[in-house]
Amino acid sequence: MSPAAASDTRPGDHPHRGQIALRSGRIEVDGTPTLLLSGEVHYFRLRRDEWVDRLTQARDAGLDTIASYIPWIWHELPNGDLDLTGQTCPERDLPAFIDLCDSLGLRFLARPGPFVMAELKNEGIPDRIYREYPDARPTGWDGKIASTEDLDYHHPGFLTEAERWLGAVFEVLAPRQAPDGPIVGVQLDNEVGMLAWVSNTPHLNDGPEQLAAAVRAGGDPARTLALHHELGLWARDDFASYLRRLESFARDRGIAVPLLINVHGTGSGRGTTFPIGISQLAPAYRGRDGLLAGSDYYLGELTVQNVADLYLCNAILACVNGPDQPASSLEFEVGTGDYGDNLDALSSPESGVHKTLLTLGQGNRLINYYLLTGGRNPVLEGSHNDGIPRIAFTGERHGFAAPIDPEGRTTPALDALANVLEEVRAHQPILATGRQLTDDVGFGFVADHYLTEYAHPTATARREQVADVERHRGFGARDALGRAIVLGGYHVDAVDLQALADPESAWAAGTTAPEAPRTIVLATPRTLGAKVQRWLTDHVRNGGNLLLTGRLPDRDHDGTPCTVLADAFDLSSAGLHIDRRDESGPYWPTVTGSVSFPLDADLRVSTAQLLQAPADAEVLLREVGSGLPCAIQAHLGAGSMIFVGCDLPAAHLDHWHALFSRLGVRPRIGIDADRNGLVTVPVTSEHGNLLIAVNVAPYPIRASISVDGQQVQPPTTFPARGHALLRF
């Protein structure tokens, strides 16, 4: 312990310390289920004499944990030496900062990289690494070097240097671990695979020689889809191998607390691409003892547009965990949203409140608010002439949008955070142990639908496949399915269909998929794996139900024709009508109802999958222009499937309720509201039950709420962006 911190510490005065364990989806401290509520404070962006003030502000707001990146680029000097104890600069004294957290009754989450991003130059990697190991830069399509600061994770030089760096950091961290110190978790690297994805630059120099050569050249056109699928599967394994090496290295160097892996993927205020990060990284952590995955959530203002993103991303993240692994969030957006310091956007304080409540209600046990405090980027010794002689590319000031700005001034976001944390603490026994009360319906997740990171620039077939997959997967075309579920008042867990369909696969390794609910909902493109198609067919035949939206599946991920599911119901495609305006003129698909499924009016859609259906299939919707069915209900064995081949607008929740009702699904939480926009999460535990209700609409909503037919909230008005926590 540093002398500065020792003077503030009294023997035995450490109620925040304790043995950390991950058990039954909970985080336990000395056997007591606990929520870890953390704020990211970058010590290296604050003067040493500011540390106490910012940490005290965090503690007074109700936080119990501090997280920080530990940047390699900051602690390595121009001559290659490492300074982790402040010999060259007081702000490099990492032990002093951790010990100060401890003396103030705060736990600590360490995030030492080697990559850290955080707007740092080279994503936090010292310039020296790129100079000394130029061949560590990944080689992508057609032999082109990556345009980002990415590195080949398995390059011997990089690994040697990274382990030298991490070894030095672990010497600081190991003696300060729980239960005898404040450190409760250590993150392994940061956003692994993200740079390769966003730049469409697979690490082909590290891939199997035959596959790399084939894909680098564009591949045999007849095998284009198969090559890309093989590449995606290989990249998954490659990332897992790298992270497992870091895991072993950390354990060998005495790190015994939980190891954290953060999952990237949100962007532009949406979460529709977040499952890409899960697809990339889940094999690195799922079911592994002592590992914990956490989301990176940047969604901006929470509205009817993206509230389903948050809810379903939480569900998907949880569904790939092992039974002991709780869900968490390692970068949970909080603040004003003005990341460019240019008034490009402003998020309401209530937005952070709503995201907190919904995420905790769905079983997250750790939230790290990012970024809690702003600061200043220090001068980087030896920085080359790039216009900013500092550690980061944001200029001198950093963290413009944080609840505590670079000058230490607070924004309304901090007051809102403090208020919601006070509410959370009042219900902590429920939120630290509870599970969401769900309906008998599961949201289908197909991991390989998110193997869309890479497409060779000339691979037309691959680009067409990716466009179709991106349009129809996950939350459905125009996100209609996702919004119908969440804004329609249904409560679901996600179902890992690939793990159920192939429990011996590499994807499923490390955990056993739970029993599936009776009804599965799934949005799918044309591409759907043969094993998942067979599993869904058997599920219906054995008495289950399926609500399928999107395209009629007709091929496997590698392009092999596969119509197992369609054939079981004697369905085939009669074409696709899409919204278009071309040389033949405009076309606007519209659907009309039927006698058994009437609509108030014909509805405009963006896509209509036309069907050839057997005589015994019940037609629900027809596409007006062709007169052909685009939604049907058909039976198989003891079960039933509804296929909706169009993006039925989510605003017409009564139609979606009618579809679910046909499959025997009725929400346990009854919401009788005058307008759309109220979202609920019911939590049940041995300590009682709690209903979280948030109004994400910009207007008041008058509603009454019941649980299993028992009223828990009589008619009341929920203010615009208001919320309520109700015991039931």
Legacy VTK file of the C-alpha trace (Angstrom):
# vtk DataFile Version 3.0
C-alpha trace
ASCII
DATASET POLYDATA
POINTS 728 float
0.000 0.000 0.000
1.273 3.458 -0.843
2.049 5.833 2.021
-0.501 8.351 0.765
-3.332 5.879 1.111
-2.102 4.202 4.275
-2.670 7.294 6.377
-6.382 7.221 5.517
-6.901 3.575 6.427
-7.803 2.136 9.825
-7.200 -1.529 10.718
-10.285 -3.629 10.050
-12.118 -0.747 8.402
-12.819 -2.557 5.129
-16.502 -3.538 4.939
-16.275 -3.430 1.131
-13.747 -6.243 1.039
-14.616 -9.921 0.884
-14.292 -13.147 -1.042
-15.742 -12.797 -4.549
-17.591 -15.723 -6.094
-19.784 -16.258 -9.157
-22.523 -18.678 -8.207
-25.941 -19.496 -9.686
-25.961 -16.373 -11.836
-25.094 -14.143 -8.883
-22.086 -12.231 -7.604
-21.414 -13.072 -3.968
-19.210 -11.178 -1.532
-18.423 -13.397 1.439
-21.430 -15.501 0.484
-23.892 -12.588 0.258
-25.421 -11.854 -3.173
-24.340 -8.341 -4.072
-24.729 -5.811 -6.852
-21.472 -4.221 -7.979
-22.256 -0.663 -9.077
-19.176 0.891 -10.566
-18.032 4.080 -12.245
-15.146 4.438 -14.700
-12.569 6.974 -13.473
-9.391 7.351 -15.541
-6.682 8.181 -13.018
-4.240 8.947 -15.848
-6.498 11.737 -17.092
-6.673 13.460 -13.706
-4.048 15.293 -11.702
-2.964 13.306 -8.664
-4.474 15.957 -6.391
-7.864 15.492 -8.118
-8.136 11.774 -7.386
-9.708 12.102 -3.950
-12.310 14.592 -5.151
-13.510 12.464 -8.084
-13.548 9.249 -6.071
-15.484 10.942 -3.292
-18.019 12.219 -5.822
-18.428 8.672 -7.126
-18.902 7.252 -3.638
-21.346 9.978 -2.649
-23.413 9.214 -5.761
-23.934 5.683 -4.423
-21.270 3.752 -6.314
-19.287 1.063 -4.499
-16.686 0.236 -7.154
-14.289 2.122 -9.413
-13.063 0.809 -12.756
-10.258 2.109 -14.897
-8.299 1.229 -17.950
-4.578 0.830 -17.243
-3.011 2.023 -20.512
0.176 0.398 -21.684
0.884 3.467 -23.850
0.869 5.664 -20.719
3.009 3.513 -18.483
5.678 2.614 -21.069
8.387 5.242 -21.416
10.054 6.148 -24.735
13.024 3.872 -23.922
10.702 0.886 -23.349
10.898 0.885 -19.557
7.679 0.588 -17.565
6.680 3.005 -14.805
3.734 1.760 -12.743
4.712 3.437 -9.473
4.941 7.125 -10.395
8.711 7.455 -10.533
8.535 9.663 -13.617
5.097 11.205 -13.060
2.719 11.118 -10.062
-0.209 10.184 -12.311
1.548 6.919 -13.201
1.332 5.681 -9.619
-1.162 2.863 -10.148
-0.743 1.307 -6.662
-1.503 4.658 -5.066
-4.753 5.038 -7.003
-5.956 1.532 -6.177
-4.999 1.970 -2.514
-6.814 5.301 -2.431
-9.971 3.599 -3.713
-9.565 1.044 -0.932
-9.116 3.696 1.749
-12.340 5.372 0.603
-14.304 2.125 0.861
-14.410 1.499 -2.887
-13.725 -1.732 -4.751
-11.684 -1.721 -7.958
-12.053 -3.294 -11.429
-8.775 -3.366 -13.357
-8.788 -3.115 -17.156
-5.130 -3.444 -18.270
-5.560 -4.343 -21.934
-3.201 -4.712 -23.744
-5.724 -2.982 -26.032
-7.889 -0.439 -24.204
-9.311 1.836 -26.951
-10.770 4.778 -24.916
-9.853 7.224 -27.698
-6.161 6.588 -26.980
-3.635 6.643 -29.776
-2.938 3.173 -31.196
-5.898 1.933 -29.122
-3.523 2.096 -26.129
-0.572 0.193 -27.648
2.860 1.927 -27.540
4.293 3.146 -30.853
7.326 0.938 -30.257
5.345 -2.246 -30.852
4.388 -1.172 -34.372
7.959 -0.096 -35.143
9.639 -3.235 -33.871
7.057 -5.727 -35.148
5.739 -4.363 -38.446
4.698 -7.853 -39.531
2.295 -8.013 -36.556
-0.123 -5.835 -38.504
-2.931 -8.112 -39.782
-3.052 -8.948 -43.459
-6.585 -8.896 -44.822
-8.218 -9.274 -48.202
-5.863 -9.548 -51.186
-2.804 -9.099 -48.976
-3.752 -5.604 -47.810
-2.504 -4.478 -44.408
-5.160 -3.469 -41.874
-6.080 0.210 -41.979
-6.670 0.250 -38.220
-4.221 -0.099 -35.305
-5.189 -3.765 -35.021
-2.526 -6.413 -34.373
-2.339 -10.139 -34.961
-3.183 -11.467 -31.490
-0.988 -14.540 -32.004
2.102 -12.812 -33.378
5.017 -14.065 -31.234
6.512 -10.605 -30.821
3.228 -9.037 -29.781
2.470 -11.853 -27.340
5.905 -11.591 -25.745
5.561 -7.837 -25.304
1.935 -8.045 -24.133
2.811 -10.638 -21.514
5.748 -8.535 -20.360
3.313 -5.641 -19.891
0.593 -7.671 -18.219
3.099 -9.428 -15.991
4.244 -6.088 -14.614
0.661 -4.963 -14.021
-0.286 -8.231 -12.345
2.574 -7.724 -9.883
0.698 -4.619 -8.742
-2.758 -6.203 -8.834
-2.153 -9.629 -7.286
-1.421 -8.488 -3.701
-4.425 -6.143 -3.802
-7.024 -8.738 -4.777
-10.084 -9.662 -2.782
-10.591 -10.846 -0.145
-7.601 -8.989 1.337
-7.735 -6.050 -1.043
-10.183 -4.011 -3.107
-9.712 -5.618 -6.547
-12.768 -7.692 -7.462
-12.138 -8.291 -11.164
-9.553 -8.022 -13.935
-10.530 -7.563 -17.570
-8.776 -9.525 -20.304
-7.884 -7.254 -23.222
-10.676 -5.118 -24.668
-13.233 -5.529 -27.453
-11.349 -8.416 -29.027
-12.281 -8.779 -32.693
-13.937 -5.392 -32.958
-11.284 -3.739 -35.141
-11.233 -6.672 -37.551
-15.027 -6.529 -37.830
-15.530 -2.792 -38.362
-12.735 -2.648 -40.955
-13.727 -5.903 -42.720
-10.149 -7.101 -42.247
-9.896 -10.721 -41.147
-6.536 -11.788 -39.724
-5.629 -13.886 -42.737
-1.908 -13.918 -41.943
-2.798 -15.937 -38.846
-5.343 -18.230 -40.493
-4.992 -21.756 -41.830
-2.824 -21.450 -44.935
-5.244 -23.150 -47.325
-8.270 -21.161 -46.139
-6.330 -17.896 -46.070
-5.041 -18.360 -49.603
-8.487 -19.239 -50.950
-10.279 -16.362 -49.279
-7.510 -13.879 -50.030
-7.990 -14.558 -53.712
-11.752 -14.275 -53.506
-12.164 -18.038 -53.500
-13.936 -20.316 -55.925
-17.191 -18.475 -56.729
-19.072 -21.720 -56.253
-17.669 -21.955 -52.716
-17.849 -18.273 -51.810
-20.424 -18.680 -49.053
-18.759 -21.777 -47.660
-15.365 -20.059 -47.522
-16.763 -17.056 -45.688
-18.583 -19.287 -43.224
-15.415 -21.282 -42.572
-13.550 -18.014 -42.052
-16.091 -16.797 -39.508
-15.919 -20.056 -37.556
-12.130 -19.986 -37.620
-12.052 -16.362 -36.371
-14.257 -17.348 -33.420
-11.806 -20.050 -32.461
-8.863 -17.698 -32.997
-10.255 -15.086 -30.603
-11.109 -17.750 -28.032
-7.590 -19.191 -28.242
-6.060 -15.760 -27.625
-8.291 -14.951 -24.671
-7.725 -18.360 -23.119
-3.999 -17.744 -23.335
-4.467 -14.471 -21.457
-6.698 -16.279 -18.966
-4.007 -18.885 -18.292
-1.314 -16.227 -18.045
-3.362 -14.241 -15.512
-4.022 -17.306 -13.374
-0.371 -18.343 -13.534
0.609 -14.870 -12.319
-1.625 -15.128 -9.286
-4.815 -13.404 -10.438
-7.589 -15.297 -8.648
-10.546 -12.896 -8.837
-13.084 -13.140 -11.684
-11.714 -12.395 -15.129
-13.856 -10.150 -17.307
-14.426 -10.105 -21.070
-16.265 -7.153 -22.536
-18.559 -7.660 -25.494
-18.816 -4.901 -28.080
-21.352 -4.278 -30.821
-23.733 -1.368 -30.277
-23.493 1.636 -32.588
-25.356 4.732 -33.746
-27.733 4.465 -30.801
-28.826 0.941 -31.718
-28.161 -2.570 -30.466
-29.067 -4.550 -33.590
-25.413 -5.446 -34.237
-24.512 -6.168 -30.598
-24.973 -9.948 -31.028
-22.012 -9.873 -33.440
-19.784 -9.373 -30.405
-21.491 -12.278 -28.645
-21.028 -14.461 -31.727
-17.338 -13.530 -31.869
-16.502 -13.982 -28.184
-18.900 -16.372 -26.418
-16.692 -19.457 -26.990
-13.951 -17.676 -25.047
-15.972 -17.485 -21.838
-19.203 -19.482 -21.853
-19.308 -21.936 -18.987
-15.692 -21.232 -17.952
-15.188 -21.071 -14.208
-14.372 -17.610 -12.906
-15.052 -15.773 -16.176
-17.661 -13.073 -16.581
-18.832 -11.410 -19.798
-20.027 -7.829 -19.818
-21.750 -5.696 -22.423
-20.639 -2.407 -23.938
-23.855 -0.398 -24.299
-23.996 2.902 -26.169
-27.637 3.499 -27.058
-28.118 7.216 -26.458
-31.631 8.288 -25.547
-33.815 5.298 -24.704
-36.970 5.486 -26.823
-39.501 3.222 -28.483
-36.954 2.858 -31.292
-34.229 1.166 -29.238
-35.733 -0.024 -25.943
-36.290 -3.458 -27.475
-32.606 -3.469 -28.477
-31.563 -3.103 -24.845
-34.022 -5.698 -23.604
-33.211 -8.337 -26.219
-29.456 -7.734 -26.076
-29.604 -8.370 -22.323
-31.516 -11.574 -23.011
-29.098 -12.809 -25.679
-26.042 -12.009 -23.561
-27.497 -14.058 -20.702
-28.534 -17.052 -22.813
-24.981 -18.048 -23.733
-23.727 -17.955 -20.130
-23.091 -20.989 -17.991
-25.322 -21.580 -14.957
-22.964 -19.784 -12.550
-22.143 -16.851 -14.816
-24.168 -13.684 -14.184
-24.777 -11.069 -16.829
-23.014 -7.740 -16.443
-22.205 -4.516 -18.265
-18.618 -3.290 -18.368
-19.317 -0.105 -20.305
-22.759 1.210 -19.481
-23.365 4.559 -21.087
-24.194 7.420 -18.739
-24.030 11.174 -19.233
-25.173 13.820 -21.666
-24.442 11.966 -24.924
-22.514 14.942 -26.349
-19.449 12.898 -27.228
-18.143 15.330 -29.829
-18.277 18.386 -27.530
-20.308 20.018 -30.281
-23.919 19.734 -29.096
-24.512 17.025 -31.681
-26.762 15.218 -29.196
-28.107 15.468 -25.674
-29.529 12.555 -23.707
-32.005 13.102 -20.904
-30.907 12.161 -17.369
-33.891 9.794 -17.247
-32.392 7.751 -20.072
-29.616 6.440 -17.841
-32.173 5.745 -15.124
-34.348 3.646 -17.416
-31.422 1.682 -18.829
-30.192 0.962 -15.305
-33.544 -0.290 -14.043
-34.336 -2.490 -17.042
-30.847 -3.997 -17.130
-30.762 -4.794 -13.413
-34.285 -6.186 -13.645
-33.117 -8.618 -16.322
-30.468 -10.022 -14.010
-27.311 -7.988 -14.552
-25.338 -8.045 -11.299
-22.567 -5.614 -12.268
-22.857 -2.275 -14.031
-19.851 -0.093 -14.776
-20.969 3.417 -15.734
-18.786 4.663 -18.535
-17.469 7.319 -18.486
-18.201 8.677 -14.982
-15.616 11.454 -14.914
-13.944 13.482 -17.585
-10.365 14.699 -17.423
-7.403 15.847 -19.460
-5.208 13.822 -21.760
-1.608 14.081 -20.545
1.294 14.869 -22.830
2.814 11.710 -24.302
6.601 11.707 -24.214
8.079 10.823 -27.574
4.859 11.485 -29.439
5.457 11.936 -33.147
4.219 14.984 -35.035
0.553 14.072 -35.462
-0.958 17.404 -34.445
-1.762 16.377 -30.845
1.262 15.740 -28.606
-0.954 13.931 -26.098
-1.974 10.404 -25.213
-5.305 10.551 -27.086
-6.769 11.999 -30.259
-9.559 13.965 -28.555
-7.302 16.926 -27.741
-6.522 18.108 -24.239
-9.951 17.635 -22.672
-11.639 14.234 -22.585
-14.946 12.898 -21.330
-17.038 15.869 -22.397
-20.278 13.896 -21.937
-19.495 12.425 -18.513
-21.746 13.168 -15.501
-18.667 14.792 -13.958
-17.017 16.891 -16.642
-13.259 17.390 -17.188
-13.240 20.312 -14.749
-15.057 18.361 -12.038
-18.413 20.079 -12.532
-21.482 17.886 -12.241
-24.297 17.583 -14.751
-27.940 16.580 -14.153
-26.929 13.046 -15.176
-25.047 12.650 -11.878
-28.049 13.690 -9.803
-30.259 11.272 -11.719
-27.696 8.501 -11.249
-27.500 9.137 -7.510
-31.285 9.068 -7.217
-31.729 5.806 -9.100
-28.906 4.139 -7.180
-30.679 5.062 -3.955
-33.805 3.355 -5.303
-31.777 0.342 -6.387
-30.164 -0.010 -2.958
-33.615 -0.068 -1.366
-34.429 -3.159 -3.456
-30.947 -4.690 -3.584
-31.863 -8.070 -2.017
-34.359 -8.657 -4.836
-32.182 -7.305 -7.639
-29.047 -9.138 -6.481
-30.801 -12.521 -6.424
-33.915 -12.272 -8.571
-34.797 -13.543 -11.992
-37.182 -12.117 -14.519
-40.692 -13.562 -14.473
-41.200 -14.680 -18.072
-44.010 -15.869 -20.296
-43.932 -19.347 -21.833
-42.179 -18.085 -24.926
-38.518 -17.861 -25.918
-36.754 -15.443 -28.245
-34.699 -17.477 -30.702
-31.011 -16.607 -31.072
-28.961 -18.059 -33.921
-25.306 -17.155 -33.423
-24.285 -17.898 -37.004
-26.717 -15.249 -38.232
-24.153 -12.815 -36.813
-21.101 -14.247 -38.581
-21.355 -11.326 -40.985
-18.160 -9.433 -40.117
-16.296 -10.297 -43.277
-17.071 -10.104 -46.983
-14.510 -10.077 -49.767
-14.905 -6.843 -51.790
-15.643 -8.775 -54.994
-17.786 -11.556 -53.476
-21.206 -10.573 -54.800
-22.951 -13.693 -53.521
-21.575 -13.093 -50.034
-22.642 -9.460 -49.999
-26.146 -10.434 -51.105
-26.279 -13.049 -48.356
-25.132 -10.558 -45.714
-27.686 -7.962 -46.847
-30.509 -10.499 -46.524
-29.259 -11.737 -43.155
-28.874 -8.229 -41.737
-32.361 -7.272 -42.896
-34.239 -10.215 -41.409
-32.255 -11.647 -38.460
-32.620 -11.002 -34.761
-35.240 -8.357 -34.096
-36.842 -8.880 -37.509
-37.210 -6.686 -40.571
-37.626 -3.077 -39.469
-37.178 -4.443 -35.901
-40.913 -5.160 -35.884
-40.723 -8.478 -34.041
-38.486 -7.139 -31.280
-40.653 -4.107 -30.653
-43.836 -6.191 -30.715
-42.405 -8.388 -27.968
-41.091 -5.675 -25.670
-43.654 -2.917 -26.224
-46.404 -5.536 -26.415
-45.772 -6.498 -22.802
-44.194 -9.926 -23.296
-41.298 -11.052 -21.117
-38.878 -13.535 -22.613
-35.550 -15.214 -22.156
-33.469 -15.759 -25.242
-33.016 -19.340 -26.445
-29.666 -20.385 -27.908
-31.018 -22.463 -30.772
-27.631 -23.614 -32.041
-26.709 -25.004 -28.623
-30.040 -26.834 -28.442
-29.781 -28.148 -31.983
-26.164 -29.297 -31.694
-25.122 -29.669 -28.051
-21.836 -31.359 -29.042
-20.728 -28.468 -31.260
-17.837 -26.127 -30.541
-20.366 -23.331 -30.116
-22.187 -25.148 -27.291
-19.024 -26.248 -25.463
-18.884 -25.343 -21.796
-22.544 -25.323 -20.895
-25.805 -27.207 -21.247
-28.691 -25.395 -22.898
-31.789 -25.254 -20.676
-35.081 -26.799 -21.675
-36.832 -24.731 -24.315
-40.189 -23.066 -23.651
-43.199 -24.323 -25.549
-43.286 -21.416 -27.989
-40.250 -20.113 -29.873
-40.217 -16.865 -31.838
-37.541 -16.435 -34.473
-36.779 -13.875 -37.149
-34.806 -15.475 -39.950
-33.373 -14.703 -43.375
-33.170 -17.308 -46.144
-30.091 -18.674 -44.405
-30.756 -21.003 -41.479
-28.573 -23.943 -40.471
-29.778 -27.468 -41.198
-29.486 -28.598 -37.584
-31.517 -25.641 -36.335
-34.141 -26.289 -39.019
-34.383 -29.920 -37.910
-34.595 -28.974 -34.253
-37.400 -26.476 -34.913
-39.265 -29.054 -36.992
-38.997 -31.654 -34.235
-39.963 -29.070 -31.620
-43.255 -28.395 -33.395
-43.889 -32.043 -34.209
-43.482 -32.909 -30.512
-46.030 -30.337 -29.340
-44.157 -27.043 -29.407
-45.094 -23.886 -31.258
-43.099 -21.657 -33.587
-43.684 -18.065 -34.653
-41.343 -17.530 -37.592
-40.931 -14.185 -39.330
-38.891 -13.026 -42.312
-37.889 -15.262 -45.216
-38.691 -18.912 -45.801
-35.353 -20.648 -45.061
-33.928 -22.436 -48.081
-30.170 -22.777 -47.459
-27.554 -23.476 -44.821
-24.938 -20.908 -43.804
-22.432 -22.314 -46.265
-24.864 -21.903 -49.150
-25.926 -25.553 -49.323
-29.637 -25.825 -50.226
-31.639 -26.727 -47.123
-35.440 -26.698 -46.949
-35.975 -29.069 -44.025
-38.333 -26.729 -42.175
-40.305 -25.626 -45.230
-40.623 -29.170 -46.513
-42.056 -30.381 -43.207
-44.967 -27.972 -43.683
-45.158 -28.419 -47.482
-44.308 -24.743 -48.000
-42.296 -23.201 -50.812
-41.435 -19.710 -51.963
-43.560 -18.109 -54.648
-41.251 -15.109 -54.880
-40.431 -11.963 -52.935
-42.004 -8.563 -53.310
-39.921 -5.756 -51.880
-40.244 -2.019 -51.642
-38.548 -0.702 -54.762
-38.321 2.080 -57.293
-36.434 1.139 -60.449
-36.696 1.289 -64.237
-39.849 -0.833 -64.122
-41.497 1.702 -61.834
-42.291 1.743 -58.116
-43.707 -1.133 -56.098
-45.052 -0.805 -52.562
-45.963 -4.162 -50.987
-49.198 -4.125 -49.042
-50.880 -6.905 -47.079
-54.533 -7.559 -46.379
-56.160 -9.739 -43.750
-58.374 -12.774 -44.002
-61.640 -13.978 -42.518
-59.797 -15.694 -39.668
-57.271 -12.876 -39.218
-58.938 -9.586 -40.132
-57.072 -6.289 -40.273
-58.652 -2.901 -39.648
-57.070 -1.768 -42.905
-54.585 -3.009 -45.469
-51.050 -2.404 -44.189
-47.996 -1.231 -46.050
-44.894 -3.421 -45.531
-41.362 -3.291 -46.904
-41.077 -6.983 -47.802
-43.520 -9.777 -48.546
-42.365 -13.384 -48.812
-44.943 -14.971 -51.119
-45.883 -18.575 -50.431
-47.118 -21.699 -52.122
-48.990 -23.340 -49.248
-50.951 -26.586 -48.902
-54.750 -26.504 -48.820
-54.886 -27.302 -45.109
-52.708 -24.304 -44.157
-54.744 -21.401 -42.800
-54.021 -18.201 -44.690
-53.702 -15.207 -42.377
-52.360 -12.482 -44.698
-52.131 -12.028 -48.457
-49.981 -9.659 -50.457
-52.403 -7.377 -52.306
-50.558 -7.108 -55.635
-50.177 -10.851 -56.195
-53.073 -12.160 -54.128
-50.738 -14.843 -52.751
-50.382 -15.792 -49.088
-47.537 -14.217 -47.101
-48.616 -15.367 -43.621
-50.060 -18.754 -42.707
-50.662 -21.061 -39.773
-49.978 -24.753 -40.233
-49.917 -27.764 -37.939
-47.387 -30.547 -37.687
-47.781 -33.443 -35.288
-48.870 -32.049 -31.940
-47.710 -28.474 -32.576
-48.284 -25.446 -34.750
-46.271 -22.900 -36.717
-47.222 -19.396 -37.749
-45.074 -17.997 -40.532
-45.267 -14.238 -41.109
-43.388 -13.362 -44.266
-43.679 -9.617 -43.897
-42.682 -6.892 -41.450
-46.104 -6.464 -39.857
-45.834 -2.983 -38.290
-45.073 -3.055 -34.560
-47.428 -0.148 -33.844
-50.341 -2.512 -34.513
-49.814 -4.420 -31.293
-53.345 -5.830 -31.379
-52.414 -7.851 -34.480
-49.276 -9.179 -32.799
-51.282 -10.062 -29.681
-53.654 -12.007 -31.924
-50.759 -13.953 -33.449
-49.316 -14.861 -30.049
-52.770 -15.760 -28.762
-53.197 -18.258 -31.603
-50.200 -20.095 -30.141
-51.575 -19.949 -26.616
-49.231 -17.195 -25.433
-50.689 -14.476 -23.253
-48.563 -12.037 -21.250
-48.568 -12.581 -17.497
-48.127 -8.844 -17.025
-51.312 -7.109 -18.117
-50.871 -3.512 -19.250
-54.031 -1.557 -19.997
-52.644 1.702 -21.404
-54.000 4.523 -23.500
-50.804 4.749 -25.578
-47.723 2.742 -26.508
-44.420 3.259 -24.705
-44.694 1.608 -21.276
-42.155 -1.179 -20.698
-42.087 -3.467 -17.691
-39.760 -6.060 -16.181
-41.147 -8.267 -13.375
-38.535 -9.647 -10.982
-39.147 -12.525 -8.600
-36.872 -13.720 -5.789
-36.870 -15.294 -2.343
-36.825 -11.760 -0.949
-40.006 -10.679 -2.685
-41.191 -9.519 -6.081
-40.613 -6.232 -7.854
-42.207 -4.791 -10.986
-40.121 -2.232 -12.844
-42.160 0.044 -15.114
-40.625 2.742 -17.320
-42.257 5.109 -19.761
-39.872 5.596 -22.686
-42.360 7.769 -24.566
-42.120 11.580 -24.733
-45.697 11.887 -23.480
-47.626 10.785 -20.369
-49.239 7.346 -20.405
-52.239 6.405 -18.315
-52.198 2.721 -17.469
-53.155 0.052 -14.999
-50.943 -3.007 -14.481
-51.755 -6.517 -13.325
-49.686 -9.636 -12.671
-51.375 -12.957 -13.398
-54.734 -11.170 -13.272
-54.070 -9.430 -9.930
-53.928 -5.662 -10.147
-50.678 -4.208 -8.771
-51.113 -0.683 -10.077
-54.550 0.910 -10.442
-55.054 3.381 -13.279
-52.394 6.038 -12.929
-50.510 8.463 -15.115
-46.871 7.698 -15.805
-45.155 11.002 -16.680
-43.162 11.294 -19.873
-39.886 9.414 -19.233
-41.115 8.511 -15.763
-40.787 5.211 -13.922
-42.124 3.264 -10.961
-40.911 0.372 -8.814
-43.835 -1.668 -7.515
-43.760 -4.528 -5.023
-46.157 -7.346 -5.801
LINES 1 729
728 0 1 2 3 4 5 6 7 8 9 10 11 12 13 14 15 16 17 18 19 20 21 22 23 24 25 26 27 28 29 30 31 32 33 34 35 36 37 38 39 40 41 42 43 44 45 46 47 48 49 50 51 52 53 54 55 56 57 58 59 60 61 62 63 64 65 66 67 68 69 70 71 72 73 74 75 76 77 78 79 80 81 82 83 84 85 86 87 88 89 90 91 92 93 94 95 96 97 98 99 100 101 102 103 104 105 106 107 108 109 110 111 112 113 114 115 116 117 118 119 120 121 122 123 124 125 126 127 128 129 130 131 132 133 134 135 136 137 138 139 140 141 142 143 144 145 146 147 148 149 150 151 152 153 154 155 156 157 158 159 160 161 162 163 164 165 166 167 168 169 170 171 172 173 174 175 176 177 178 179 180 181 182 183 184 185 186 187 188 189 190 191 192 193 194 195 196 197 198 199 200 201 202 203 204 205 206 207 208 209 210 211 212 213 214 215 216 217 218 219 220 221 222 223 224 225 226 227 228 229 230 231 232 233 234 235 236 237 238 239 240 241 242 243 244 245 246 247 248 249 250 251 252 253 254 255 256 257 258 259 260 261 262 263 264 265 266 267 268 269 270 271 272 273 274 275 276 277 278 279 280 281 282 283 284 285 286 287 288 289 290 291 292 293 294 295 296 297 298 299 300 301 302 303 304 305 306 307 308 309 310 311 312 313 314 315 316 317 318 319 320 321 322 323 324 325 326 327 328 329 330 331 332 333 334 335 336 337 338 339 340 341 342 343 344 345 346 347 348 349 350 351 352 353 354 355 356 357 358 359 360 361 362 363 364 365 366 367 368 369 370 371 372 373 374 375 376 377 378 379 380 381 382 383 384 385 386 387 388 389 390 391 392 393 394 395 396 397 398 399 400 401 402 403 404 405 406 407 408 409 410 411 412 413 414 415 416 417 418 419 420 421 422 423 424 425 426 427 428 429 430 431 432 433 434 435 436 437 438 439 440 441 442 443 444 445 446 447 448 449 450 451 452 453 454 455 456 457 458 459 460 461 462 463 464 465 466 467 468 469 470 471 472 473 474 475 476 477 478 479 480 481 482 483 484 485 486 487 488 489 490 491 492 493 494 495 496 497 498 499 500 501 502 503 504 505 506 507 508 509 510 511 512 513 514 515 516 517 518 519 520 521 522 523 524 525 526 527 528 529 530 531 532 533 534 535 536 537 538 539 540 541 542 543 544 545 546 547 548 549 550 551 552 553 554 555 556 557 558 559 560 561 562 563 564 565 566 567 568 569 570 571 572 573 574 575 576 577 578 579 580 581 582 583 584 585 586 587 588 589 590 591 592 593 594 595 596 597 598 599 600 601 602 603 604 605 606 607 608 609 610 611 612 613 614 615 616 617 618 619 620 621 622 623 624 625 626 627 628 629 630 631 632 633 634 635 636 637 638 639 640 641 642 643 644 645 646 647 648 649 650 651 652 653 654 655 656 657 658 659 660 661 662 663 664 665 666 667 668 669 670 671 672 673 674 675 676 677 678 679 680 681 682 683 684 685 686 687 688 689 690 691 692 693 694 695 696 697 698 699 700 701 702 703 704 705 706 707 708 709 710 711 712 713 714 715 716 717 718 719 720 721 722 723 724 725 726 727
